[in-house]
Amino acid sequence: MEQSKDIYKKEYREVKIKTTGGELLKGKVNIGLKARVADLFTRTEDPFIVLSDVESGSGSKRVLFINKNNIVWVEPEE
């Protein structure tokens, strides 16, 4: 049973995220087949996003699963 590779396309964008706890996180999100970072928040029902290569006050190069309800803002990096 082989699945299409298009379903799992990897297209990473760098972002900064401010959490409700006041932490500032910098890392990468996989937007996959979506056109924009904003689509992760507006066009999906998933309650979590995955942030990889995370840099924060408590370490770096981590992977975090972040509940969207705990995000104050997201800033895509150019």
N, C-alpha and C positions, 0 to 999 in steps of 0.2 A: 504494500500500500504506500505509494509515493505521493507526497503532497507537493503542490506547486511552490517553487522557491519565491515567487512573487508575494505570497502571503507573509513571508518572513523577511522582507527586504529590510536591510539596515541602512538607514540614512540618519546620521547623527548631527545634532545641532547643539552648540554650547549655550548654556543659559545660566543666569543667576536667579536664585529663588530665596525669598524672604518668608520664613515660617511664622506662625502665630506665636511661637515661643521666642521669637526675636533672633533666631539664628539665620545667618546669611550663608547659603550654600552655592557653590559654583561647580558645575559639572556638565555632563552631556545627556541629552534625551534622544531616543530613537523615534523619529517621526514616521518611519516606515514609508507607507504609501500616501501619507497625508501631505498636504501642500505646505502647511505652516505649523509652527510650534503651537499656536493658539488652538489648532484643531484637536490637540491632545486633551484640551480642557473643555471644548465646546461640542465636539462631534463624537465623543465616546462616552459610554456608560461606565467604564472602568473607574472604580473609586480611587485607584492608586496610579501613580506614575513611577517609572523606574529611572533613577538618576545614577549614571555611572561616572567613574573617574572623579569622584566628589572631592572637593577641597573645602574644608571648613575648619573652625577652631578646634575641633576634636579629632583631626586627622585628615589624611588625604588618600586618594586612590581607592576609595571604598565604593560599594554599590549600595544605594538606599532605595527602599520602596516607600514613597511618601504619599500619605493620604491627602487627596486634593482639598479636603476640608481644613487642613492645617497649613494651607498656603495663603499668604497675604498678597504677594505679587510675584510675577515671573518676568524677567527681562532677557530676551534673546540677545546673544552676543553677535556682533557682525563678523 
